[in-house]
Structure formats: C-alpha cells, structure tokens
C-alpha cells in the first residue's frame, strides 16, 4: 500500500514524524532525528512493486488492487490518451 495508496502514505508520514521528532527521555530529550547515535532509519526495505516477491493478486486485497489498477489506467490515459 505504501507505494500507491495516498491515505496510507499520509498515515506513514505521520508515524515517521512521530518517531523522528518525539523527544527521547533516555537521551536528554533529543529526538531520534537529531541523535548522533542514529545513522540510518529505513522506511521501506523493498525496492518497488517489481520486487521479486511481489505477487499482487495473492498478497494485495482485491479492493486495493482495484484502486491500483484504476490509478494506473488514469495515468495511462493521461499520458497516452487512452488505456
């Protein structure tokens, strides 16, 4: 969902905002984003929708696949004039 669902993307940004900006009481109130001990925080560990394990009709619920297909169709129509 993170790749194509705007609502889930909005929610995920909120989670990251909370994780990175909340003061850490165990580190003198420094938020994670400013903690020098943190080098990397990984958002997504998959390359894309084309990652080898992506099996959309098995792992993505039908309503979400329908939304993805509609968005792809709209993109095709906008770019090429029709699906």
Buried (B, 14 or more C-beta within 10 A) or exposed (E): BEEBBEEEEEEBEEEBEEEBEEEEEEBEEBBBEEEEEBEEEEEEEEEEEEEEEBEEEEEBEEEBBEBBEEEEEEEEEEEEEEE
